[in-house]
Structures are given as C-alpha cells and as structure tokens.
C-alpha cells in the first residue's frame, strides 16, 4: 500500500473536502437572502429577482465541463484550489458592485462565485464516491452532504443578521421620501452586502491556501492518464438513456429546491401578511435545520432501505406538501412548504450517486454532466418568478410540484432496476 493511502494520511484531506460542502452551501443559501434584499433595493418583480439564481446557476452550467477537463489534466486537488480562488474572487466583486449599486454587477459577481463552485462540486462529489466501496457510495456521499446544511444555515444566519435590516418601507412611505432620503435608503441597503462578502472572500482564500499546503492522497493529485473527461466520453454518455434520466432528475431536483428556498420568504409575505422579512428568514432557517436533520435520517434509513425506493417515497411526500401549499396559502401552507426540505434532503446526493456509480472510466465526465444539471436552479426559478408575476406566488408552487413528480418517476424507475424487477 502506498503511504499516501494509509487511513491516518486521509483524515485531514477528508476534512478539507467535506468542508467544501459547507462552503458552497453557505454561498447557495445567501442567495435566498439576496433575492429579498435586491427586490427591496432595486424594486424588482419576482421574475427579475429570480435572476439572482439564474446568474448563479448558469455559472455552474457553463463551467462544469471545463472543470472536468481541468481535473483530467491536473487532478482533483488542483480543481478544488482553482474553484476556491474563483469563489473568493466573486465574493470580493461584491464590494465594487455595491459601490456602483448596479444589479448587473451583482449578477456578474454571483456568476463568478458559481463558476468556482462548479469546480468544487465537480471534484468533491466524485472524490467522495471514489474513496471507498462502490456499494456504499450513496450512503457515503449522503454523509458528506450532511455537512452541507450547516453551511446553508450559516448563510441564512449571515444574511439575516448582517444583510437584512428589517427596514421595509411601504410603497406609500417611499413615495413621501425626498430624493436625498431615497438615495440614503438605497445606498445603505445596497452596501449591507459588502462586509459579509468581504469576510467570506478572505476565509475562502485562506482555505484555498490551506488545501494547497496539505498533502493529499495520490487519487486526488494525479492527472488522468486515459481518456477520462474527453469529448468522446460526453458523446457516449449523451446516448446513455439511464444516465441522462438521472441528469434530468437532477435538473428538476435543483430547480425545485432553489424555487422553494428562493421564494419561501416571498410566499410568507403573501400567505401571512404583515410578517417581517427577518421573521420569515427564521422560517427559511428552520427549513434548513429540517433539511440537515433529514440528511442524517436518510443516511441511517439507507442501511435498511434501498436509496432509490426511499427517494421515491420522499418525492411523493413533497408532491403532497406542495399541493397543500398551493391549495391553502396560509401559515399552514408556509409550514408545509418549509417541511419539503426534510424530504429534499436525500435527493441531490442520491441522484448523483445513482447516476455516476456504475460509469467506471466515464465517472468524471458523468459527474460534470450531473453538475451541469444544476442549471435547473436558473431555469425553473425564473419560470416560478414569471408564474408568480402573472398570477400569485402560491400558485407558482406548481413549478416545484411538477419537479417532484419527475423525481418520483425517476426514483421508481431506478428502484425497479436496482431490485431486479424491471
């Protein structure tokens, strides 16, 4: 056995890789706060506010295949370091964007952050899958992903405490402000993002230097010596119907998750009139706590139940909860929408692992395509915002409802295949 592969030598690298799940969770869920903040600062429609997620998840889509090709050339560790550097650069760009108070500049900064996260997710997920028995890949990845909600909760806490001011003037109150008062209000709210993102940029930059300094096992540092990650691999995978069904399921899962978390505060503003943004942020944070608990529960349940079967049951539960939120737009509907987080908890890592675990040498290319499916967060969130503008936010919950129907069909199909029933 190579000395680099001794269990003791894997401990620190494993901790560093698992920490990435925290860091990108924090970035992802800060967006949910930004949507509320930018809607206030720039007086946006739900559709335009949803472009926060569109810019963010487009970065994933654009850079997932380049990230896989980078891994092929330089290895997993190099992809992680480069991804962290991009993440830090995007966070630093929030400072000049706030000075200029230009929405497009904020969207550009989010695109850069997401570009870095594409490198992190494309490298970290398959690395966790590769570090152990393929038969337990779903369970191992679910365990690693269990640390992602801690980052999500941290993102909401940072946003609630350091970005949201709780100052929510009505249209009438804004109308009576003079030009100087309006300028002061918008400038203050816009600059609220500078401090948090500057600190985040510094922490991420320090983490990149730490990863660079730590010695990783050979599997993480070696460049590919075969055709893994080549364009031929992508052509092969695009003809694999089972794999592409997994990519489609991931598209709808990420879209559903981003839709619900992005518009949970907005749903609460309609369903429970008069409730402040900081109070509604607590519901969002509570849903993330439930999400975190769900990850650990799912990991334990997978010891007794097939992962695909469990995901099928969870998807059906979310179809019912979304239907309730549509039909009963009230405090109960808000709680139902928040409760979907528990059942969403196992979906991303389970779809990912089911999609790539039997791909062999195509795993890196497959991982890139599954991460590209994160574009669902850009597409479906914009659609939900558009539906909301045309009708109401509670009716727009139909978008994640349909997404969970697709996931249920995929899960049932894979469960039959894994159980040898098809």
N, C-alpha and C positions, 0 to 999 in steps of 0.2 A: 504493500500500500504506500502511495506517495505520502510524504509527511504532511503535505498541504491538506490531505483528506482526513486527517485524524479529527475526531469529534471536537476536541478542545480547540483546534485551529478554526473551526467553523463557527464558534459561538459569537465572536464579535462581528464578523461579516454578516451572519444571520440577523443579528440585532440591527445592524445598519440597514439591511434590506427591508426588514419588517418595518423599520421606522419610516420608510418611504410611503407605506400605506397610510400612515398618519399624516405626512406632509401633503400628499395630494388630496386627502380627504378634507384637510383644512382649506386648501385653495378652492376645491369644488363647492363647499358649503358657504364660504364667504360670498360667493356669487348670489346666493339666495338673499343675503342681506343687501348686496349691491343693487339688486333689482328694485327693492323697496326704496333704497336711498336715491338711485338715479331717477326713478319715477318721480320723486319729490323735487330733486334738483333741476331736472330738465323738463318737467311736466310732460311725461311720456304717456302714450297709450299702452295698453297691455302688450300689444304686438311689438312696439318699439322697445319696451322694457325687456321683453323676451329675447331681444337681440344680444343681450349680455351673454346668455347661454349659447346663442348661435355663433358668436365670435369665438367663444371659449372652446366649444366642441368641434368647430371647424379646424381649429389648431390641431386637435387630436387626429382628425381625418387626414389632413394634409401631411402630417409628419410621421404617421405610423409606419408606412413602408420605408421611408428614409431611415427611420430608427432601426428597423430590422436589418436593412442593408449595412448600416453603421455597425450593428452588433456582429454581422458576418465578418466585417473587415477588422474590427478592433476588439470585439468581445463584450460581454455583459457589463463589466465594470466600467469600461470607457463610456458606454451608453448611459450608465447611471450618472457619472460625473458630468457629462455634457448636458444631460437633462436637467440636473440641478443648477448648472450655470445659466441655462436659458430661463429656468424658473425664477432665479434671483434677478436676472436682467429685467424680466417682465414686471416683477414687483417694484423694482426701482423706477420703472417708467411711470408708475402712478403719481410720482411727485410732480414731474413737469405737466402731466395731464391735468392734475388738479389746479396747478398754477394757471394754465390756459383755459381751464373749465370747458374743455371740448369733449363731447361724448364720444366722438370718433377716436380720439386719442386713448380714452379709457378702453374702448373695444380693442384697439391695437395692442395695448399692454396685456389685456386678457388673452389675446391670441398668442402672444409670445410666451406667457406663462403656460398655456395649454400645450404649446409646442414642446416645451420642456417636459411636461407631464406625459406626453406621448412616448418620449424616450424612457421615462421611468416605468410606466406601466407595461410597455412592450418588453422591457428587460426583466423587471421584477417578477411579474406573474409567471412566465415560463421558467425562470430560475428557481422559484419555489417549487414548481411542479417537478423540475428535473432533480431536485435534491431529495430523493427518496423513492420508495416503491410506487410504481405507476398505479397499482391497485388502490392506494390510499391518497391519490393525488387530489381528489375533490375535498377530502377531509383536511389535508394539509394546507391547501390553498384557502379553505374556509377559515382555518385557524389564523393564518397570516392576515387574511382580510378582516378578521375580528378586531384588529387594531385600527383599521380604517375609520370606524365610527368615532373613536377617541379624537381623531383629527377633525372629523365633521363637527363634533360638539365644540371643540376648541374654536373652530371657525365661526360658529354661531355666537359663542361667548364673546369672542373678539369683536365681532360685528355689533352685537347688542350693546356692549359696554363702551366701545371706542369709536363706533361709526354712527349708529342711530342715536340721535339727540333727544328723541321724544317730542320734538317741536314739530307739530303737524298743523300748520295754519290752513284754514278752510279757503275755498275759492273767494269767499266774501272778504276774509281777513287779508288775503293777498291783494285784493282789489283796492283796499284803502291804504296800502303802503305806498309811500313815495318812492321815487327811483333809487334814492340812496339806501333806504331801508331794504328794498328788494335786493339790491346788489350785495349788501352786507349779509342778508339771509342766505342767498345762493352761494356766495363765496365761502361762508362758514361751513355750510353743509357739504360743499364740494371738497374743501380741504380736510374734512374729517377723515378721509381715507389715507392721507399722506403718512401720518405717523405709523399706523398699523402695518402698512405695506412696506415701509422703510425698514421696520424691525424684522418683518418676515424675510425680506431680501437679505438682510445681514445674517440671519440664522441659517437660511438655506445655503448661502455662500460658504459659511463656516462648515456646514455639513458636507458640502462638495469637497472641501479640502481634507476633511476627516476621512471620507471614503477613499480619496486619492492616496492618503498616507497609510491606510491599513492594508495589510497583506491578505488577499483573497485566495480561495482555493482555485486550482487550475481551471475548473469548469467555468469560472466567472471571468477569467482573464484571457483565455486563449481565443484567437481568431478562428473562424471556421475554415477548415481545410477542404470542404466538399462544396457542393452546390447549394447548401442551405441558404435560404434567403434570396435565391436568384429569381429573375423574372420568370424562368421556366416553372419554378415552384408555384408561383401565383397563378399561372395559367392552369396548372394541374389542379390546384385547389378550387378554382372557379368552376371546374367541371365536376367537383365532388358535391353531390346534392345534399348528402347528410351534413357535411361540414358547412355548406352555405346556409342550410336551415338554421344551424347554430349561430351563424353570423347575423342572420335576420332576427333571430330571437334576441340576440344581444342588442341589436339596433332598437327594438321595441322596448326592451327592459330599461336601457339607459334613458330612452325617451320618456318612459313612464315615471321613472324615479326623478328625473330632472323637472318634469312638468309638476309633479306633486310638491316637491320641496321648493321650487321656484315660486309657485303660486299659492302656497299654504297661507302665508300672511294675507295675500290678496283675497283668498277665499274667506278668511276670517273677518276681513273688513266688511265684506258683503253679508256674510251669514250672521255675524254678531256685531251689528252696527255700534259704533261708539267705542269699540275696544282699541286701545292704543297699539302702535307698532312694536313697542318694547314688550308689551304683554303677549302679543301674538308671536313674537320671536321666541317666547318661552314655550309655546306650543310646538314650534319648529324644533327647538332644542329637545323637548320631550320626545318628539317623534324619532329623533336621532338616538336618544337613550334607548328607546324601544328597539330601534334598528340594531344597536350594539348588543343588546340582550339577545335579540333574535339570532345573531351570528353565532354566539356561544351555544344557544339552544340547538340550532341546526347542526352544528358540529357534533354535539352529543347525540342527536337523533340519528345521524348518518351511521352510527355504529350499528343500529338495529334496522334502519330502513334504507332502501335504495335512494340515492340522491335525486334521481330523476322523478321517482314516484313522489317524494316529499315536495319537490318543486311544483309538481302538478297540483297537489293539494293546496299549497300556498298560493299559487296563481288563481285558483278558483275562489279562495277566500278573498283575495283582493278584488276580483270581479264583483263580488257581493258588496264589499265595503265601498267601492267606487259608485256602484248603483245606488246605495243608500245615501251617499253624499250628494248625488245628483237629485234624488227624489226628496230629500229632507235637508235643505240648506239652512242649517241652524247650528247651535252649539254641538248638538249630537252629530250632525254631519261633519263638523270640523274635527271632532274626536275620531270619527270613522276614517276620515282622510288621513289623519295622523297615524292611526293604527295600521294602515297599509305598510308602514315602514317595517313592522315586525316581520311581515311575510315577504317583503322585498329583500330581506337581509341575506338570504342564501343565494339569490338569483344570479348576480354577476359572477361570483367565483364558480358556481356550479355550471353555468352555461359555458364559461371559459374552459373549465377543466374537461367537461364532456366534449367540447369541440376539438381540443388540441391533444388530448392524452394518447390517442392512437395514431398520431400523424407521423411518428418517427422522425426522419430527417427533415420533414416539412414543418416541424413544430414552430420554428422561429417565424417562418413565413405565415403560418396559420395564426400565430399569436398576433402578428401585425394586422392581419385582416380582421380578427375579432376586436382588436382595439380600435380599428377604423370604424367599426360599427357604432362607436361612441358618438358618431355624427348624429345618431338618433336624438341626442340631447339638444342639438342645434335645430333639427328639422321639426320635431314634434312640439318643442316648447314654443317655437314661433307659431305653429299651427294652433296650439292651445290659446295663445295670446290673441290670435286673429279671431278664433271662435268666440272668445270672451268679449272682444270688442263688438262683434256682430250680435251677440246675444247676452250672456252673463257668464260670470266665472264658474258658477256651479254647474251650468250646462256644459261648459268646456271640459269638465272632468270626464266627459265621454272619451276624450283622447287617451288618457291613461287606461280607462276601462277596456277599450279595444285592444290596447297593447298587451294587457294581461291575458286577454283571450288568446292572442297569438302565442304567448309564452306557455299557456296551458296546453295548447295543441302540440307545441314542440316537446314539452316535458313528457306528455303522454306517449308521443312517438318514440322518444329515446328510452323511456321506461320499458315499453314493449320490446324494443330491440335488445336492451340490456338483460331483460328477463328471459329472452329467447322465445317470446310469444309471437313475434311478427314473422 
